[in-house]
């Protein structure tokens, strides 16, 4: 059975997503990864641009590459974007993801 890995959801649930949460998974079962970012204020996630909050996206992408991940990496923007412009927020997050993936 394949699984979806969502590091930000793991963070919201109280885990350290990378390396701790990711390393308990069987990487051969990961078929889809959701990309979004937040930091926690108490029990509340504060969403922001991908790669600028508490999820170590650089480390996560490095781990996926080491594990020869070949599945989907989907941008799942929860950040409302600058001034509430969700489209602009998604564009920014997409560019950030591209930069992280190519570094």
C-alpha positions in Angstrom: 0.0 0.0 0.0 1.3 3.4 -1.0 1.1 6.5 1.3 1.0 10.3 1.1 3.7 12.1 3.2 2.9 15.6 4.4 5.7 17.1 6.4 3.7 20.2 7.5 0.8 18.0 8.7 3.4 16.0 10.7 4.7 19.3 12.2 1.1 20.4 13.1 0.7 17.0 14.8 3.7 17.7 17.0 6.4 15.7 15.1 9.8 16.9 13.9 8.9 16.0 10.3 12.5 15.7 8.9 14.4 13.7 9.8 12.4 12.1 12.6 8.9 11.6 11.1 10.2 10.9 7.6 12.7 8.3 8.8 10.1 6.1 10.4 8.4 5.7 7.0 9.3 3.1 4.5 10.4 5.4 1.6 9.4 2.8 -1.0 5.8 3.2 0.1 5.7 7.0 -0.4 3.9 7.8 -3.6 2.9 11.4 -3.1 4.4 14.3 -1.0 2.4 17.5 -0.1 4.5 20.7 0.0 3.4 23.5 2.3 5.0 25.3 5.2 4.1 26.7 8.6 5.3 27.4 12.0 3.4 26.7 15.2 2.1 29.3 17.7 0.9 27.1 20.5 -1.4 24.6 18.8 -2.1 26.9 15.8 -0.3 26.6 12.5 0.8 29.9 11.0 1.1 29.3 7.2 3.7 31.0 5.1 5.8 30.8 2.0 7.2 27.3 1.3 10.8 27.1 2.7 10.5 30.0 5.1 8.8 28.4 8.2 9.5 25.4 10.4 9.6 22.5 7.9 13.2 21.7 6.7 12.3 21.5 3.1 15.9 21.5 1.9 16.5 18.5 4.2 13.3 16.9 3.1 14.1 17.2 -0.6 17.6 15.9 0.0 16.2 12.9 1.8 13.7 12.2 -1.1 16.6 12.4 -3.6 18.7 10.1 -1.5 15.8 7.6 -1.4 15.4 7.9 -5.2 11.9 9.2 -4.8 10.1 9.3 -8.1 6.5 10.1 -7.1 4.5 13.3 -7.0 5.5 16.4 -5.1 2.4 18.6 -5.0 2.2 22.2 -3.9 -0.5 22.5 -1.3 -0.6 26.2 -0.4 -2.5 27.0 2.8 -0.8 30.4 3.0 -3.3 33.1 1.9 -0.5 34.9 0.1 0.6 38.5 0.3 -2.5 40.7 1.0 -4.7 37.7 0.8 -3.8 37.0 -2.9 -3.8 33.2 -2.9 -2.7 33.1 -6.6 0.3 35.2 -5.9 1.0 33.1 -2.8 0.9 29.9 -4.8 3.3 31.4 -7.4 5.7 32.4 -4.7 5.6 29.0 -3.2 6.0 27.3 -6.6 9.1 29.4 -7.2 10.5 28.6 -3.7 9.9 24.9 -4.3 11.6 25.0 -7.7 14.6 26.7 -6.0 14.7 24.2 -3.2 14.5 21.3 -5.7 17.3 22.6 -7.9 19.7 23.5 -5.1 
